[in-house]
Amino acid sequence: MVFPIVSFSSWIIINDDGTTEVYNADEPEVYVAPKKKRKHVVKKKIAPKYVGSSEKIMYLTFDDGPLLGSGNIIDVIQQERVLATMFMVGQHIQKSRFRKKTFKRALNEPLILVANHTFTHASGRYRHFYSDTNRVVNDINKMDNILFDNDINYRAPYLRLAGRNVFRLPSMHYNDPGIPKRYNESEKYDALWEEGYQIFGWDYQWSYNPKNGKVNKSPKELVNAIEKIYSRNRTKISGKFVLLMHDFSFRDRFNGKKDLKDLIRRLKYNGWSFETLSTYL
């Protein structure tokens, strides 16, 4: 499973036997020729959902799958009958048969929207990755082809960038405030928008310990933080809340199922309904 160390400059793989290795440090960068544009067509999935208040819509989003915690996420989504969006990474899908099976399971679940989270996750080298427009577009397109090849009837243009809180939507243009303007990343985001992608960031993150991926707040503490943000109208769109979480935080070693189920039930109690990002605008 993969999680970031304190800086954005490096990633570590923790293997199933407990050993570690640097993530993609020695892999050569492969140029992928730009593909011919294909129009994104979304065939809407029809699924039962939990109906709460129309004024409080929660978008549960999960990044970096498929990883060991991804299956637990799918289990809880099915048990609680809520909608969610899972942003997946191409290299993670190709890592093992188990991960490919988890990916297919998410694709086949009507309650879940599977979306693009890049092919390489920038290999942990974010500044380098975002310094070249062709590199960024080719990487995103490569993951997009994986989604298309696995489900030709449901080809979604929904994208979350690796390590960047960015929105590019019809009525929203938002750059990551933590990235200095001198790096000139905005043109890369705009190029993806021109390719037909809708880019989603987030309003708040369920933060985690970078050493092991364990979440820092309890579900109760997280819901309290969410309610404060909502009451102060500090989300990108009033009444709509995009929550960022990471698959590796929901492993069995952290009682992942229990925590996620507790979070969802507390949100239900507070009147939140749940949607996928396909309904955000």
C-alpha positions as CSV (number, residue, x, y, z in Angstrom):
1,M,0.0,0.0,0.0
2,V,1.2,3.5,-0.7
3,F,1.1,6.6,1.5
4,P,3.0,9.9,1.4
5,I,5.8,10.8,3.7
6,V,5.8,14.3,5.2
7,S,6.9,16.1,2.0
8,F,5.4,15.7,-1.5
9,S,8.9,14.7,-2.8
10,S,8.8,10.9,-2.1
11,W,6.6,8.0,-1.6
12,I,7.2,4.6,0.1
13,I,5.6,1.2,-0.7
14,I,4.9,-1.0,2.3
15,N,4.9,-4.6,1.1
16,D,2.6,-7.3,2.5
17,D,5.6,-8.7,4.4
18,G,6.4,-5.4,6.1
19,T,9.4,-4.5,4.0
20,T,9.6,-1.1,2.3
21,E,10.8,0.3,-1.0
22,V,11.0,3.7,-2.7
23,Y,8.0,4.1,-4.9
24,N,9.0,4.3,-8.7
25,A,12.3,5.9,-7.8
26,D,14.3,3.9,-10.4
27,E,11.6,3.4,-13.1
28,P,12.4,5.3,-16.3
29,E,9.8,7.8,-17.5
30,V,7.9,6.5,-20.5
31,Y,6.6,8.9,-23.1
32,V,3.0,8.2,-24.2
33,A,1.9,9.7,-27.4
34,P,-1.1,11.9,-27.2
35,K,-4.3,10.1,-28.0
36,K,-7.0,11.2,-30.3
37,K,-9.7,13.0,-28.4
38,R,-12.8,11.0,-27.6
39,K,-15.9,12.7,-26.3
40,H,-16.6,11.7,-22.7
41,V,-20.0,10.1,-22.5
42,V,-21.5,9.2,-19.1
43,K,-24.2,6.6,-18.8
44,K,-25.8,7.3,-15.5
45,K,-25.9,4.5,-12.9
46,I,-29.2,4.2,-11.2
47,A,-28.8,3.1,-7.6
48,P,-30.8,3.4,-4.3
49,K,-29.4,6.0,-2.0
50,Y,-29.9,7.4,1.4
51,V,-32.1,10.5,1.3
52,G,-31.4,13.1,4.0
53,S,-31.8,16.9,3.7
54,S,-31.7,18.5,0.2
55,E,-29.7,21.3,1.9
56,K,-26.9,19.1,3.2
57,I,-25.3,17.0,0.5
58,M,-22.2,15.1,1.3
59,Y,-19.8,13.8,-1.3
60,L,-17.7,11.0,0.2
61,T,-14.5,10.7,-1.9
62,F,-11.7,8.2,-1.5
63,D,-8.3,8.6,-3.1
64,D,-5.4,6.3,-4.2
65,G,-7.1,3.0,-4.6
66,P,-7.2,0.2,-5.1
67,L,-5.3,-0.6,-1.9
68,L,-5.9,-2.9,1.0
69,G,-8.5,-0.6,2.6
70,S,-10.5,-0.3,-0.6
71,G,-12.5,-3.5,-0.1
72,N,-13.6,-2.3,3.3
73,I,-14.8,0.9,1.8
74,I,-16.9,-0.9,-0.8
75,D,-18.3,-3.2,2.0
76,V,-19.5,-0.2,4.1
77,I,-20.9,1.7,1.1
78,Q,-23.0,-1.4,0.3
79,Q,-24.1,-1.9,3.9
80,E,-25.1,1.7,4.5
81,R,-26.6,2.2,1.0
82,V,-25.0,5.6,0.4
83,L,-23.3,7.0,-2.7
84,A,-19.6,7.6,-3.0
85,T,-16.8,8.4,-5.4
86,M,-13.5,6.5,-5.5
87,F,-10.6,8.1,-7.3
88,M,-8.2,5.3,-8.5
89,V,-4.6,5.1,-9.7
90,G,-3.7,3.2,-12.8
91,Q,-0.4,1.7,-11.4
92,H,-2.2,0.6,-8.3
93,I,-4.8,-1.3,-10.4
94,Q,-2.0,-3.1,-12.3
95,K,0.0,-4.0,-9.1
96,S,-1.7,-7.4,-8.5
97,R,-4.7,-9.6,-9.3
98,F,-6.2,-8.7,-6.0
99,R,-6.2,-5.0,-6.8
100,K,-7.6,-5.6,-10.3
101,K,-10.4,-7.6,-8.7
102,T,-11.1,-4.7,-6.2
103,F,-11.1,-2.2,-9.1
104,K,-13.7,-4.3,-11.0
105,R,-15.8,-4.7,-7.9
106,A,-16.0,-1.0,-7.5
107,L,-16.8,-0.5,-11.2
108,N,-19.7,-3.0,-10.9
109,E,-21.2,-1.4,-7.8
110,P,-24.0,1.0,-8.7
111,L,-23.5,3.0,-5.5
112,I,-19.9,3.9,-6.5
113,L,-18.6,6.3,-9.1
114,V,-15.0,5.2,-10.1
115,A,-13.0,8.2,-11.3
116,N,-9.5,9.1,-12.6
117,H,-6.7,9.8,-10.1
118,T,-3.9,9.7,-12.7
119,F,-1.9,6.7,-13.8
120,T,1.3,7.3,-11.8
121,H,0.2,9.6,-9.1
122,A,3.1,11.7,-10.3
123,S,5.5,9.0,-8.9
124,G,5.7,11.2,-5.9
125,R,7.6,13.9,-7.8
126,Y,4.9,16.5,-8.0
127,R,6.8,19.6,-9.0
128,H,8.5,17.7,-11.8
129,F,5.2,16.1,-12.9
130,Y,3.4,19.4,-13.2
131,S,6.2,21.1,-15.0
132,D,5.3,19.6,-18.4
133,T,1.8,19.8,-19.9
134,N,2.3,16.8,-22.2
135,R,3.5,14.7,-19.3
136,V,0.4,15.5,-17.3
137,V,-2.1,15.1,-20.1
138,N,-0.6,11.8,-21.3
139,D,-0.6,10.4,-17.7
140,I,-4.3,11.3,-17.2
141,N,-5.2,9.9,-20.6
142,K,-3.5,6.6,-19.8
143,M,-5.6,6.1,-16.7
144,D,-8.7,7.2,-18.6
145,N,-8.1,4.5,-21.2
146,I,-8.0,1.9,-18.3
147,L,-11.4,3.1,-17.2
148,F,-12.7,3.0,-20.8
149,D,-11.4,-0.4,-21.6
150,N,-13.0,-1.9,-18.5
151,D,-16.4,-0.3,-18.9
152,I,-17.1,1.0,-22.4
153,N,-20.7,2.0,-21.4
154,Y,-19.6,4.2,-18.5
155,R,-16.7,6.5,-19.4
156,A,-16.6,9.3,-16.9
157,P,-14.6,12.5,-17.3
158,Y,-14.3,13.0,-13.5
159,L,-10.7,13.6,-12.4
160,R,-8.8,14.4,-9.2
161,L,-5.2,15.5,-9.6
162,A,-2.4,13.9,-7.6
163,G,-1.4,16.1,-4.6
164,R,-3.4,19.2,-5.8
165,N,-6.7,20.7,-4.5
166,V,-7.9,22.0,-7.9
167,F,-11.3,22.5,-9.5
168,R,-12.0,23.0,-13.2
169,L,-15.8,22.9,-13.7
170,P,-18.2,24.8,-15.9
171,S,-18.8,27.4,-13.2
172,M,-15.7,26.9,-11.0
173,H,-12.1,27.8,-11.6
174,Y,-10.0,27.2,-8.4
175,N,-6.3,26.6,-8.1
176,D,-4.6,25.0,-5.1
177,P,-3.7,27.9,-2.8
178,G,-0.7,26.0,-1.5
179,I,1.1,26.1,-4.9
180,P,3.1,29.3,-5.7
181,K,2.0,31.0,-8.9
182,R,5.5,31.0,-10.1
183,Y,5.3,27.3,-10.9
184,N,2.7,28.1,-13.5
185,E,0.7,24.9,-13.1
186,S,-2.6,26.6,-14.0
187,E,-2.0,26.0,-17.8
188,K,-1.7,22.2,-17.1
189,Y,-5.1,22.2,-15.4
190,D,-6.6,24.3,-18.2
191,A,-5.2,21.8,-20.8
192,L,-7.0,18.9,-19.0
193,W,-10.2,21.0,-19.0
194,E,-9.8,21.4,-22.7
195,E,-9.4,17.7,-23.1
196,G,-12.9,17.3,-21.6
197,Y,-12.0,16.5,-17.9
198,Q,-13.9,17.8,-15.0
199,I,-11.4,18.3,-12.1
200,F,-12.5,18.0,-8.5
201,G,-10.7,19.1,-5.4
202,W,-12.2,19.0,-1.9
203,D,-13.5,21.1,0.9
204,Y,-12.0,19.2,3.8
205,Q,-9.7,16.2,4.4
206,W,-9.9,13.5,7.0
207,S,-6.2,14.0,7.8
208,Y,-3.9,11.1,8.7
209,N,-0.6,10.3,10.2
210,P,1.9,10.3,7.3
211,K,4.0,7.6,9.0
212,N,1.3,5.0,8.9
213,G,-1.9,6.4,7.3
214,K,-4.0,6.3,10.5
215,V,-6.6,9.0,10.7
216,N,-6.0,11.8,13.2
217,K,-9.6,12.5,14.2
218,S,-12.2,10.2,15.5
219,P,-15.5,10.0,13.4
220,K,-17.2,12.1,16.1
221,E,-14.4,14.8,15.9
222,L,-14.6,14.8,12.1
223,V,-18.3,15.3,12.0
224,N,-18.0,18.2,14.5
225,A,-15.5,19.8,12.2
226,I,-17.7,19.2,9.2
227,E,-20.7,20.8,10.9
228,K,-18.7,23.9,11.8
229,I,-17.5,24.4,8.2
230,Y,-21.1,23.9,7.0
231,S,-22.6,26.3,9.5
232,R,-20.1,29.0,8.5
233,N,-20.8,28.4,4.8
234,R,-17.1,27.7,4.0
235,T,-17.6,25.1,1.3
236,K,-17.0,25.8,-2.4
237,I,-20.7,25.5,-3.0
238,S,-23.2,26.3,-0.3
239,G,-24.9,23.2,1.1
240,K,-22.5,20.8,-0.7
241,F,-19.5,19.2,1.1
242,V,-16.7,17.4,-0.6
243,L,-14.8,15.2,1.9
244,L,-11.4,13.8,1.0
245,M,-10.4,10.5,2.5
246,H,-7.7,7.9,1.5
247,D,-8.2,4.2,1.0
248,F,-5.2,3.2,3.1
249,S,-6.8,4.7,6.2
250,F,-9.5,2.1,6.2
251,R,-7.4,-1.1,6.6
252,D,-8.4,-3.7,9.2
253,R,-5.4,-2.7,11.4
254,F,-7.1,0.6,12.0
255,N,-10.7,-0.8,12.4
256,G,-11.4,0.8,9.0
257,K,-14.9,-0.6,8.6
258,K,-15.9,0.5,12.0
259,D,-14.7,4.1,11.6
260,L,-16.2,4.6,8.2
261,K,-19.5,3.1,9.3
262,D,-19.5,5.3,12.4
263,L,-18.8,8.4,10.2
264,I,-21.6,7.7,7.8
265,R,-24.2,7.0,10.5
266,R,-23.3,10.2,12.3
267,L,-23.7,12.1,9.1
268,K,-27.1,10.5,8.5
269,Y,-28.2,11.4,12.0
270,N,-27.3,15.0,11.3
271,G,-29.4,15.1,8.1
272,W,-26.8,14.7,5.4
273,S,-27.7,13.0,2.1
274,F,-25.1,11.4,-0.1
275,E,-24.3,11.8,-3.8
276,T,-21.5,11.0,-6.3
277,L,-19.6,13.9,-7.8
278,S,-21.6,13.4,-11.0
279,T,-24.3,15.6,-9.4
280,Y,-22.0,18.2,-7.9
281,L,-23.1,20.9,-10.5
